[in-house]
Amino acid sequence: MHMRVKHPTECVCGLCGSTFATTRGLSVHNMSQHRQETNEGNGPNCEVCGVKFATVIAWKKHLVLSSKHEVSNGCEFCGETFADEASLKLHLKKHARKQSGRVPPVQIPSKCVICAEWLTSRDQYKTHMTSLHPLSAEAKRIDFVERKKPGSVICEVCGKMVKSKSLLVYHQRKHTGERPLQCSRCDKRFDAPATLHAHVYARHTNVNLPCHMCHKRFSNRNALAKHIKIHLGIRPYKCSICNKAFPHLCDVKVHMKHAHYKVPWPKKRDRNKQKTENTETE
């Protein structure tokens, strides 16, 4: 927020008028919020920033949010300007009432109406529709419902939308590298309580669940379920760019990060070299 307000930026979305601190944040915002939209350029043109907007509302919102334009008493949601601050506050209450309204939940059928694949949970249904059928009417409805959820906030760095401000704090630690939570049984540190709890359960809890196909053992049921998907050849998650399929959602994120966003792969540790070094020290 400080970067966006205090320092001018060239990263402007021509579809909605939002501004971002980095080009990475703008690209992720366009993929998540405007995947099925195109900027026809029917709106006004900002000569200062060199951006052609899709609508007049997006242009007005840009004038309010961008630090290059000195617009006072402007609404950051619709771009309307007011004579005084009191009128602006009264107008913002209308947006607050709209955002706090109840949103009808996504109904889960027994199977997908497009490809007839069976679905078992709400998250699996939403992921299936948005990844495999992104151009369908149902995928657009799910995207609309998710964006209308009250309390949702967006990361100013990468454009990702999270459900609450507390989750935004944990998410932004991925950008800053901050890891304030330390495991009480080892020296590892973590950025969120959920990852710390998962580490303690996986590394410091004696739970042995065998796979009935290869007899490999796992520390928790989630890891065992993910492993069984590999045996069954289940790959429900697809990359939205190259359409490559993966058994887990985290695999898609890693694939897009290194294959399409050109982030270097981490160096692999030489375990044999580490063993020889440990034996030499002993």
C-alpha positions as CSV (number, residue, x, y, z in Angstrom):
1,M,0.0,0.0,0.0
2,H,2.9,2.4,0.8
3,M,4.5,1.6,-2.6
4,R,1.3,2.2,-4.4
5,V,0.3,5.5,-2.7
6,K,3.7,7.2,-2.2
7,H,5.6,6.1,-5.3
8,P,4.3,6.4,-8.9
9,T,4.0,3.1,-10.8
10,E,3.5,2.1,-14.4
11,C,1.6,-1.2,-13.5
12,V,-2.0,-0.2,-14.2
13,C,-4.8,-2.6,-15.1
14,G,-6.7,-1.2,-18.1
15,L,-9.8,-3.3,-17.3
16,C,-10.6,-2.2,-13.7
17,G,-8.1,0.7,-13.0
18,S,-6.3,-1.0,-10.2
19,T,-2.5,-0.3,-9.7
20,F,0.2,-2.5,-8.5
21,A,3.7,-2.1,-7.2
22,T,5.3,-4.6,-9.6
23,T,4.6,-6.1,-13.1
24,R,4.3,-9.5,-11.4
25,G,1.4,-8.3,-9.3
26,L,-0.3,-6.9,-12.4
27,S,0.1,-10.2,-14.4
28,V,-1.2,-12.4,-11.5
29,H,-4.1,-9.9,-11.1
30,N,-5.1,-10.2,-14.7
31,M,-4.9,-14.0,-14.6
32,S,-7.0,-14.3,-11.5
33,Q,-9.5,-11.5,-12.0
34,H,-9.7,-10.9,-15.8
35,R,-8.9,-14.3,-17.3
36,Q,-11.9,-14.3,-19.7
37,E,-11.9,-10.5,-20.4
38,T,-10.1,-8.5,-23.0
39,N,-9.4,-4.7,-23.1
40,E,-11.2,-3.4,-26.2
41,G,-10.1,0.2,-25.4
42,N,-13.5,1.7,-25.5
43,G,-12.9,3.9,-22.5
44,P,-10.8,7.1,-22.1
45,N,-7.1,7.3,-22.6
46,C,-4.8,8.4,-19.8
47,E,-2.0,10.4,-21.5
48,V,0.0,10.8,-18.4
49,C,0.3,7.0,-17.8
50,G,-0.1,5.9,-21.4
51,V,-2.9,3.4,-20.6
52,K,-6.1,2.9,-22.7
53,F,-9.0,1.9,-20.4
54,A,-11.9,-0.4,-21.2
55,T,-14.5,1.6,-19.4
56,V,-15.1,5.1,-17.9
57,I,-15.4,3.6,-14.4
58,A,-11.9,2.0,-14.7
59,W,-10.5,5.3,-15.8
60,K,-12.1,7.2,-12.9
61,K,-10.9,4.5,-10.4
62,H,-7.4,4.9,-11.9
63,L,-7.4,8.6,-11.3
64,V,-8.2,8.0,-7.6
65,L,-5.8,5.2,-7.0
66,S,-2.7,6.4,-9.0
67,S,-0.3,8.7,-7.2
68,K,0.4,10.5,-10.5
69,H,-3.1,12.2,-10.4
70,E,-4.0,14.5,-7.5
71,V,-7.7,13.6,-7.1
72,S,-9.2,14.4,-3.7
73,N,-12.3,12.9,-2.1
74,G,-12.5,10.1,-4.7
75,C,-14.0,6.7,-4.2
76,E,-11.5,3.8,-4.7
77,F,-14.2,1.4,-5.7
78,C,-16.1,3.3,-8.5
79,G,-13.9,6.4,-9.0
80,E,-16.7,9.0,-8.2
81,T,-15.5,12.3,-6.7
82,F,-17.3,14.3,-4.1
83,A,-17.3,17.9,-2.9
84,D,-16.2,17.1,0.7
85,E,-14.9,14.2,2.8
86,A,-18.2,13.8,4.6
87,S,-20.0,13.1,1.3
88,L,-17.3,10.6,0.5
89,K,-17.7,8.7,3.8
90,L,-21.4,8.5,3.3
91,H,-20.8,7.1,-0.2
92,L,-18.3,4.5,1.1
93,K,-20.9,3.2,3.5
94,K,-23.0,2.1,0.5
95,H,-20.1,0.0,-0.8
96,A,-19.6,-1.5,2.6
97,R,-23.3,-2.6,2.8
98,K,-23.0,-4.1,-0.7
99,Q,-19.8,-6.0,0.3
100,S,-21.3,-7.3,3.6
101,G,-24.3,-8.8,1.8
102,R,-24.8,-12.5,1.9
103,V,-23.5,-14.4,-1.2
104,P,-25.3,-17.6,-2.2
105,P,-23.0,-20.6,-1.7
106,V,-21.8,-22.7,-4.7
107,Q,-24.0,-25.8,-5.0
108,I,-22.0,-29.0,-5.6
109,P,-23.6,-31.6,-7.9
110,S,-22.7,-35.2,-7.7
111,K,-20.7,-34.9,-10.9
112,C,-19.5,-32.3,-13.4
113,V,-22.3,-31.4,-15.9
114,I,-19.7,-30.8,-18.6
115,C,-17.3,-33.8,-18.5
116,A,-19.3,-36.1,-16.0
117,E,-16.3,-36.4,-13.6
118,W,-17.3,-37.2,-10.0
119,L,-16.6,-34.6,-7.4
120,T,-16.4,-35.0,-3.6
121,S,-15.8,-31.5,-2.0
122,R,-16.6,-27.8,-2.6
123,D,-12.9,-26.9,-3.1
124,Q,-12.4,-29.8,-5.6
125,Y,-15.5,-28.6,-7.5
126,K,-14.3,-25.0,-7.7
127,T,-10.8,-26.0,-8.7
128,H,-12.1,-28.5,-11.3
129,M,-14.4,-25.9,-13.0
130,T,-11.9,-23.0,-13.0
131,S,-9.0,-25.1,-14.3
132,L,-10.6,-27.5,-16.7
133,H,-13.6,-25.5,-17.9
134,P,-12.5,-21.8,-17.4
135,L,-14.7,-20.5,-20.2
136,S,-17.9,-22.1,-19.0
137,A,-20.7,-20.1,-17.5
138,E,-20.4,-22.0,-14.2
139,A,-16.7,-21.1,-13.9
140,K,-17.5,-17.4,-14.4
141,R,-20.2,-17.7,-11.7
142,I,-17.8,-19.2,-9.3
143,D,-15.2,-16.5,-10.0
144,F,-17.9,-13.8,-9.4
145,V,-19.0,-15.4,-6.1
146,E,-15.4,-15.6,-4.9
147,R,-14.7,-12.0,-5.6
148,K,-17.9,-10.9,-3.9
149,K,-17.0,-12.6,-0.6
150,P,-17.0,-10.0,2.3
151,G,-13.7,-9.3,3.9
152,S,-11.5,-10.4,0.9
153,V,-8.3,-8.4,0.5
154,I,-5.7,-8.4,-2.2
155,C,-1.9,-8.5,-1.9
156,E,-0.2,-5.4,-3.3
157,V,2.9,-7.3,-4.4
158,C,1.6,-10.3,-6.4
159,G,-2.2,-9.5,-6.8
160,K,-3.3,-12.7,-5.0
161,M,-6.7,-12.4,-3.2
162,V,-7.0,-13.8,0.4
163,K,-10.1,-14.2,2.6
164,S,-9.0,-11.9,5.5
165,K,-6.4,-9.4,6.6
166,S,-4.9,-11.9,9.0
167,L,-4.3,-14.4,6.2
168,L,-2.8,-11.5,4.2
169,V,-0.2,-11.0,6.9
170,Y,0.9,-14.7,6.7
171,H,0.9,-14.5,2.8
172,Q,3.1,-11.4,2.7
173,R,5.7,-13.2,4.8
174,K,6.4,-15.2,1.6
175,H,7.5,-12.0,-0.1
176,T,9.5,-10.7,2.8
177,G,11.0,-14.1,3.8
178,E,10.0,-13.5,7.5
179,R,9.7,-16.7,9.6
180,P,8.9,-15.7,13.2
181,L,7.5,-19.1,14.3
182,Q,10.1,-21.7,15.5
183,C,9.5,-25.4,16.1
184,S,10.0,-26.3,19.8
185,R,11.6,-29.6,18.9
186,C,14.1,-28.5,16.2
187,D,15.6,-25.4,14.7
188,K,13.3,-25.0,11.7
189,R,11.3,-21.8,11.4
190,F,7.9,-21.1,9.7
191,D,5.8,-18.2,8.4
192,A,2.4,-19.4,9.6
193,P,0.9,-21.5,12.4
194,A,-0.6,-23.9,9.9
195,T,2.8,-24.8,8.4
196,L,4.3,-25.1,11.9
197,H,1.5,-27.5,13.0
198,A,1.9,-29.6,9.8
199,H,5.6,-29.8,10.4
200,V,5.2,-31.0,14.0
201,Y,2.6,-33.6,13.0
202,A,4.6,-34.9,10.0
203,R,8.1,-34.8,11.5
204,H,7.7,-35.2,15.3
205,T,4.6,-37.5,15.6
206,N,5.0,-41.3,15.3
207,V,2.3,-42.2,12.8
208,N,2.9,-44.9,10.3
209,L,0.3,-45.4,7.5
210,P,1.3,-48.0,4.9
211,C,0.4,-47.8,1.2
212,H,-1.4,-51.0,0.2
213,M,0.2,-50.9,-3.3
214,C,3.9,-50.3,-2.6
215,H,4.0,-50.6,1.3
216,K,5.6,-47.2,1.6
217,R,4.7,-45.5,4.9
218,F,3.5,-42.0,5.6
219,S,3.1,-39.8,8.6
220,N,-0.4,-38.6,7.9
221,R,-3.5,-39.5,5.9
222,N,-3.3,-36.5,3.6
223,A,0.2,-37.5,2.4
224,L,-1.0,-41.1,1.9
225,A,-4.0,-39.9,-0.2
226,K,-1.8,-37.8,-2.4
227,H,0.6,-40.7,-2.9
228,I,-2.2,-43.1,-3.9
229,K,-3.3,-40.6,-6.6
230,I,0.1,-41.3,-8.3
231,H,-0.6,-45.0,-8.4
232,L,-4.1,-44.5,-9.8
233,G,-2.9,-42.0,-12.4
234,I,-5.3,-39.3,-11.2
235,R,-4.3,-35.9,-12.5
236,P,-7.2,-33.5,-11.9
237,Y,-5.3,-30.3,-11.9
238,K,-4.1,-28.7,-15.1
239,C,-1.9,-25.8,-15.9
240,S,-3.9,-22.9,-17.4
241,I,-1.1,-21.9,-19.7
242,C,0.2,-25.2,-21.3
243,N,-2.7,-27.6,-20.2
244,K,-0.2,-30.0,-18.6
245,A,-1.9,-32.2,-15.9
246,F,-0.7,-32.9,-12.3
247,P,-2.0,-35.0,-9.4
248,H,-1.7,-32.2,-6.8
249,L,-2.5,-28.5,-6.9
250,C,0.8,-27.6,-5.3
251,D,2.5,-29.3,-8.3
252,V,0.7,-26.9,-10.7
253,K,1.9,-23.9,-8.7
254,V,5.5,-25.1,-8.7
255,H,5.3,-25.9,-12.4
256,M,3.9,-22.4,-13.3
257,K,6.5,-20.8,-11.1
258,H,9.6,-22.4,-12.6
259,A,8.4,-23.3,-16.2
260,H,6.4,-20.2,-17.1
261,Y,7.5,-17.5,-14.7
262,K,11.2,-18.5,-15.3
263,V,12.0,-18.7,-11.5
264,P,15.3,-20.8,-11.2
265,W,14.8,-24.3,-9.8
266,P,16.5,-24.8,-6.3
267,K,19.7,-26.6,-6.3
268,K,19.5,-30.3,-5.4
269,R,21.3,-31.5,-2.4
270,D,24.0,-34.2,-2.9
271,R,23.0,-36.7,-0.2
272,N,26.0,-38.9,-0.8
273,K,28.3,-35.9,-0.3
274,Q,26.5,-35.0,2.9
275,K,26.9,-38.6,4.2
276,T,30.6,-38.6,3.5
277,E,31.0,-35.2,5.3
278,N,29.1,-36.5,8.3
279,T,31.2,-39.7,8.5
280,E,34.4,-37.6,8.3
281,T,33.3,-35.3,11.1
282,E,32.4,-38.3,13.3
